[in-house]
């Protein structure tokens, strides 16, 4: 029922730390609500595993390795 109120169809989002923990849960919930998500983190292997898991909930997920703590 809560997902009916949380509709993200047609929206895109970037989730930092999406490979585990809270970030992964946010990415999963966003996909369940209809969003297209990019998950970002430092460990590409962990991100790719998380993306595979999240895709099972129906939405496109792209994993991108990046360290958002560094400006360059």
C-alpha positions in Angstrom: 0.0 0.0 0.0 2.8 2.4 0.8 4.3 1.9 -2.7 1.0 3.1 -4.2 1.6 6.5 -2.5 5.3 6.5 -3.4 5.1 6.7 -7.2 8.4 7.4 -9.0 7.5 6.3 -12.6 9.3 8.4 -15.2 11.8 9.6 -12.6 15.6 8.9 -12.4 17.9 9.0 -9.5 21.5 8.6 -8.3 22.1 6.7 -5.0 25.6 7.0 -3.6 26.7 4.1 -1.5 24.2 1.9 -3.4 26.2 -1.2 -3.1 25.1 -2.0 0.5 23.2 -1.0 3.5 20.9 2.0 3.5 22.0 3.1 0.0 21.1 -0.3 -1.4 17.7 -0.3 0.4 16.9 3.2 -1.0 17.8 2.1 -4.5 15.7 -1.1 -4.2 12.7 0.9 -2.9 13.1 3.5 -5.6 13.1 0.8 -8.3 10.0 -0.8 -6.7 8.3 2.6 -7.0 9.1 2.8 -10.7 12.3 4.9 -10.9 15.4 4.3 -13.0 18.4 4.3 -10.7 22.2 4.7 -10.9 24.0 3.3 -7.9 27.5 4.8 -7.2 30.3 3.6 -5.0 34.0 2.7 -4.8 33.6 -1.1 -5.1 32.4 -2.0 -8.6 32.1 -5.7 -7.8 29.8 -5.0 -4.8 27.8 -2.5 -7.0 27.3 -5.0 -9.8 26.1 -7.6 -7.3 23.7 -5.1 -5.8 22.5 -4.0 -9.2 21.7 -7.6 -10.2 19.7 -8.0 -7.0 17.8 -4.7 -7.4 16.9 -5.5 -11.0 14.8 -8.4 -9.8 12.4 -5.7 -8.5 11.6 -4.6 -12.0 13.6 -1.5 -12.9 16.7 -0.6 -14.8 19.8 -0.1 -12.5 23.2 1.0 -13.6 26.3 0.5 -11.4 29.0 3.2 -11.7 32.3 3.2 -9.8 33.1 6.6 -8.4 34.5 8.2 -5.2 32.3 11.1 -4.5 34.6 12.3 -1.7 37.1 13.4 -4.3 36.5 16.5 -6.5 38.5 15.1 -9.4 
